[in-house]
Amino acid sequence: MDALYSITFLAWAVCVLHALEHCDLIVDIELAERSGYGQAIADAVHDQSGLEVSFHDMHAPMTPSPLRLAHQHQIEQEVLRWIAAPAATACSTARASAGASENSPPAAPTCSPRCSRIETQSSS
């Protein structure tokens, strides 16, 4: 099972790294339950494309058990170390072209200067 998850996560990570070069918007499903997040995404889609969309039924997936989640994170970290050098080089290049220094924190969890990430303030 670990090998299967490692392969699946590796394929996902490689696809994400490739997709970041072409994305215009990043939707963080983990934030789906935040008040106003779906509307903020809909507004961003409208601003960028003119399309009217609704995310009123968007919801975050159920969180796995803490033990399973810890095991998944361990596998993910191992897989990310496999691709860390190429990803670090790509991120450094993208951040430099966006005017960010190596020590400045990224504005989003991605390093692509083209992508925007929708975030809303927590209602707590």
GIMOSUL-V918382 format. One record per pair of residues at least 12 apart in sequence whose ideal C-beta (glycine too) atoms are under 10 Angstrom apart, sorted by the first residue. I is the first residue (numbers start at 1). GAP is how many residues later the second one is. If there is no record, write none. Layout:
BEGIN
i,gap
I,GAP
I,GAP
END
This chain:
BEGIN
i,gap
1,70
1,74
2,69
2,70
2,72
2,73
2,76
3,72
5,66
5,67
5,70
5,71
5,74
6,69
6,70
6,72
6,73
6,76
7,72
8,67
8,71
9,63
9,66
9,67
9,69
9,70
9,71
10,65
10,66
10,68
10,69
10,70
10,72
10,73
11,68
12,64
12,67
13,63
13,66
13,67
13,69
13,70
13,74
14,65
14,69
14,72
14,73
16,71
16,94
17,66
17,69
17,70
17,73
17,74
17,93
17,94
17,95
18,72
19,91
19,93
19,96
20,67
20,70
20,71
20,74
20,88
20,90
20,91
20,92
20,93
20,94
20,95
21,69
21,73
21,91
21,93
21,94
22,90
22,92
22,93
23,87
23,89
23,91
23,92
23,93
23,94
24,20
24,21
24,24
24,25
24,88
24,90
24,91
24,92
25,16
25,19
25,20
25,22
25,23
25,24
25,89
25,90
25,91
25,92
25,93
26,15
26,18
26,82
26,83
26,84
26,86
26,89
26,90
26,91
26,92
26,93
27,13
27,14
27,17
27,18
27,28
27,31
27,90
27,91
28,13
28,32
28,80
28,81
28,89
28,90
28,91
29,29
29,30
29,31
29,32
30,30
30,31
30,33
31,27
31,29
31,86
31,87
31,88
31,89
31,91
32,23
32,25
32,26
32,27
32,28
32,29
33,25
33,26
33,27
34,26
34,84
34,85
34,86
34,87
34,88
34,89
34,90
35,85
35,86
35,87
35,88
36,82
36,84
36,85
36,87
37,18
37,21
37,23
37,81
37,82
37,83
38,15
38,16
38,17
38,18
38,19
38,20
38,21
38,80
38,82
39,15
39,16
39,17
39,79
39,81
40,15
40,78
40,79
40,80
41,12
41,13
41,14
41,17
41,77
41,79
42,12
42,13
42,14
42,16
42,76
43,75
44,72
44,73
44,74
45,73
47,69
48,68
87,24
88,14
88,23
90,21
90,22
91,15
91,19
91,20
91,21
92,19
93,18
94,12
94,16
94,17
94,18
94,19
94,20
94,21
95,12
95,16
95,17
95,18
96,15
96,17
97,16
98,13
98,14
98,15
98,16
99,14
100,13
END
